[in-house]
Amino acid sequence: MSRTLSSPGTGIDRRQFLKLSAGGTATLALLGASSQLTGCSATVIAAPGMQFLTPDDVALFTALLPVVNGTAYPAADAAVRDRALQRIDEACALLQAPARAELRKLIGLLHLRVFRRLVCGVSTGWDQASAGELTAFLQRWRDSRVGLFNAGYRALTKLAAVGWWSQAASWPGSTYPGPPAWALAALNAPSA
């Protein structure tokens, strides 16, 4: 006689639960070990014109920008995209060293094919992922009970939002008239 962990008819017994738990633990251990090994052996080389973002990171954020920012983001405008990526790079480069290191770990995991497939639900590269896959990935991480996924969601979406909404071209879409003239004058005044 087998006891179930859930209501009758849903059908997961103790043995299946233990197998699932062992498989999940092994997968997490494998992903953790592979991320540590790739982090130790690979040097991170920034993309041309960038301080922090690598070419793979550029592909990730290029895919996320239109999904995070919605219809307000002019996805076809290459100049806007380049400025957005530059702003994301600047924001990452200005982080304190521990925060930069944690962000590098997160982004590094997102580039691992196995992690991207199993944890993010995206089977292709970021540059080939559909808007639906990216939206589902972000929603899954946002709604997850795992705090690390929630934090990853917040980091990725905030960076993608900063890339677009910090540009003057985005202000009309948000009804923001821009900074007051006195604030710009004060910021640009030569210091004595």
C-alpha positions in Angstrom: 0.0 0.0 0.0 1.4 3.3 -1.0 0.7 6.6 0.8 0.5 9.7 -1.3 1.7 13.2 -0.4 -1.2 14.9 -2.1 -4.9 14.4 -2.4 -6.1 11.0 -3.8 -6.0 10.9 -7.5 -3.1 13.3 -8.1 -0.7 10.5 -7.7 2.8 11.4 -6.3 3.9 8.8 -3.8 6.9 8.9 -1.4 9.2 7.1 -3.8 8.4 9.4 -6.7 8.9 12.4 -4.4 12.3 11.1 -3.2 13.4 10.5 -6.8 12.3 13.9 -7.9 14.1 15.5 -4.9 17.3 13.6 -5.6 17.1 14.5 -9.3 16.6 18.2 -8.4 19.5 18.2 -5.9 21.8 16.5 -8.4 20.8 19.0 -11.1 21.4 22.0 -8.8 24.8 20.5 -7.7 25.8 20.0 -11.3 24.8 23.5 -12.3 26.6 25.0 -9.3 29.8 23.0 -10.0 29.8 23.9 -13.7 29.2 27.6 -13.0 32.1 27.6 -10.6 34.4 25.8 -13.0 33.5 28.1 -15.9 33.9 31.1 -13.7 37.4 30.0 -12.7 38.7 29.1 -16.1 37.2 31.8 -18.3 38.3 35.4 -18.4 35.5 37.9 -19.0 36.2 40.2 -22.0 33.9 43.1 -22.5 32.3 43.8 -25.8 33.8 46.6 -27.9 33.0 49.9 -26.4 31.7 48.4 -23.2 33.2 48.2 -19.7 31.2 45.3 -18.2 28.9 43.7 -20.8 30.3 40.9 -22.9 29.1 40.1 -26.4 26.8 37.4 -24.9 25.5 39.9 -22.4 24.7 42.3 -25.2 22.7 39.6 -26.9 20.8 38.9 -23.7 19.9 42.5 -23.0 19.1 43.2 -26.7 16.5 40.4 -26.4 15.2 41.6 -23.1 14.9 45.4 -23.9 11.7 45.1 -26.0 10.1 42.5 -23.7 10.7 44.5 -20.5 9.8 47.9 -21.9 6.9 46.9 -24.1 5.4 48.9 -26.9 7.1 52.2 -25.7 10.5 50.8 -26.7 11.3 51.4 -30.4 12.8 48.0 -31.1 13.7 48.8 -34.7 15.8 51.8 -33.9 19.4 50.6 -33.7 20.7 53.9 -32.3 18.2 53.7 -29.4 19.2 50.1 -28.8 22.9 51.0 -28.7 22.3 53.9 -26.3 20.2 51.6 -24.1 23.0 48.9 -24.0 25.6 51.6 -23.2 23.5 52.8 -20.3 23.0 49.3 -19.0 26.8 48.8 -19.3 27.4 52.1 -17.4 25.0 51.1 -14.7 26.7 47.7 -14.2 30.2 49.2 -14.2 29.2 51.7 -11.5 28.1 48.9 -9.1 30.3 48.2 -6.1 32.7 45.2 -6.7 30.6 42.7 -4.7 27.4 43.6 -6.6 29.2 43.4 -9.9 30.6 40.0 -9.0 27.1 38.7 -8.1 25.6 40.1 -11.3 28.4 38.5 -13.3 27.6 35.2 -11.7 23.9 35.6 -12.6 24.5 36.5 -16.2 27.1 33.8 -16.5 24.5 31.2 -15.4 22.0 32.6 -17.9 24.6 31.9 -20.7 24.9 28.2 -19.7 22.8 26.2 -22.2 21.7 23.6 -19.6 20.7 26.3 -17.1 18.9 28.3 -19.7 17.0 25.3 -20.8 16.1 23.8 -17.5 15.7 26.9 -15.3 14.7 29.6 -17.7 12.7 27.5 -20.2 14.6 28.9 -23.2 16.1 26.3 -25.4 17.7 28.6 -28.0 20.3 31.3 -27.6 19.0 34.6 -26.2 19.3 36.2 -29.6 17.0 33.6 -31.1 14.4 33.4 -28.2 10.9 34.6 -29.0 9.2 37.3 -27.1 6.8 34.7 -25.7 9.6 32.6 -24.3 11.3 35.6 -22.8 8.0 36.8 -21.2 7.3 33.4 -19.8 10.9 33.2 -18.4 10.5 36.6 -16.7 7.1 35.8 -15.3 8.3 32.4 -14.0 11.2 34.1 -12.2 9.0 36.9 -10.9 6.3 34.5 -9.5 8.8 31.9 -8.2 8.9 30.9 -4.6 12.7 30.9 -4.9 14.0 34.2 -3.6 17.1 34.0 -5.9 14.9 33.9 -9.0 12.9 36.9 -7.7 16.2 38.8 -7.2 17.4 37.8 -10.6 14.1 38.9 -12.2 14.4 42.3 -10.4 18.0 42.8 -11.5 17.4 41.9 -15.2 14.2 44.0 -15.5 15.6 47.0 -13.7 18.7 47.1 -15.9 16.6 46.7 -19.1 14.2 49.5 -17.8 17.1 51.8 -17.0 18.5 51.3 -20.5 15.4 52.7 -22.1 13.7 55.0 -19.6 16.9 56.9 -18.8 17.1 58.2 -22.4 15.5 61.5 -23.3 13.8 59.8 -26.2 11.6 57.8 -23.7 10.4 60.8 -21.7 7.5 61.8 -23.9 6.1 58.3 -23.7 6.1 58.6 -19.9 4.8 62.2 -19.9 8.0 63.2 -18.1 9.0 66.7 -19.4 12.6 66.2 -18.6 14.7 67.6 -15.7 14.1 71.2 -14.7 16.4 73.7 -16.4 17.7 74.9 -13.0 18.8 71.4 -12.2 20.6 70.9 -15.5 22.3 74.3 -15.0 23.4 73.3 -11.5 24.8 70.0 -12.7 26.6 71.5 -15.6 28.0 74.5 -13.9 31.8 74.5 -13.5 32.9 73.9 -10.0 35.1 76.4 -8.3 
